[in-house]
Amino acid sequence: MNIISEREETKKAIRWVSEKLEEDPAQSIHKLVDKAIFEFNLSPADAEFLIRFFHERGLKHPAP
C-alpha cells in the first residue's frame, strides 16, 4: 500500500468512528477504534495516529 492510500484509509477510519459515535455516543471508543484499525487495515503508525486523534479530542482509549 502506498502512502496516499494509507492516508485515505486513515481518513476513512476517522470518518467511520466519528459516524458510529454520532449514531450512539455511549459506544466504547476503545472498541470502535480497535475495530476500525482492523476494518481499514491500518499500519501500526496509522493505528497509533487514530488512537491519538481521538484521545486528543477528549475521547479516552484505555490501554488494552
C-alpha positions as CSV (number, residue, x, y, z in Angstrom):
1,M,0.0,0.0,0.0
2,N,1.4,3.4,-0.9
3,I,1.4,6.5,1.4
4,I,-1.5,8.1,-0.3
5,S,-3.8,5.1,0.0
6,E,-2.7,4.6,3.6
7,R,-3.7,8.2,4.4
8,E,-7.0,7.7,2.7
9,E,-7.7,4.6,4.7
10,T,-6.9,6.6,7.9
11,K,-9.3,9.3,6.9
12,K,-12.0,6.7,6.2
13,A,-11.3,5.2,9.6
14,I,-11.7,8.6,11.3
15,R,-15.0,9.2,9.5
16,W,-16.2,5.8,10.3
17,V,-15.5,6.0,14.0
18,S,-17.0,9.6,14.1
19,E,-20.2,8.4,12.4
20,K,-20.5,5.5,14.8
21,L,-20.1,7.8,17.8
22,E,-22.7,10.2,16.3
23,E,-25.2,7.3,16.0
24,D,-24.6,6.2,19.6
25,P,-22.3,8.3,21.8
26,A,-22.4,5.7,24.5
27,Q,-20.4,3.2,22.4
28,S,-16.9,2.3,23.6
29,I,-14.4,4.4,21.8
30,H,-11.8,1.7,22.5
31,K,-13.8,-0.9,20.7
32,L,-14.6,1.3,17.8
33,V,-11.0,2.3,17.3
34,D,-9.8,-1.3,17.5
35,K,-12.5,-2.4,15.0
36,A,-11.5,0.5,12.6
37,I,-7.8,-0.5,12.8
38,F,-8.7,-3.9,11.5
39,E,-11.5,-2.9,9.2
40,F,-9.4,-0.4,7.4
41,N,-6.2,-2.4,7.6
42,L,-4.2,0.4,9.2
43,S,-0.5,0.2,9.7
44,P,0.8,0.4,13.3
45,A,1.8,4.0,12.8
46,D,-1.7,4.8,11.4
47,A,-3.3,2.9,14.2
48,E,-1.3,5.0,16.7
49,F,-2.4,8.2,14.9
50,L,-6.0,7.1,15.1
51,I,-5.8,6.5,18.8
52,R,-4.1,9.8,19.4
53,F,-6.6,11.6,17.2
54,F,-9.5,10.6,19.3
55,H,-7.6,10.9,22.6
56,E,-6.6,14.5,21.8
57,R,-10.3,15.3,21.3
58,G,-11.1,14.2,24.8
59,L,-12.1,10.6,24.0
60,K,-10.2,8.1,26.0
61,H,-8.7,5.0,24.6
62,P,-7.7,2.9,27.6
63,A,-4.7,0.6,27.3
64,P,-5.7,-2.9,26.3
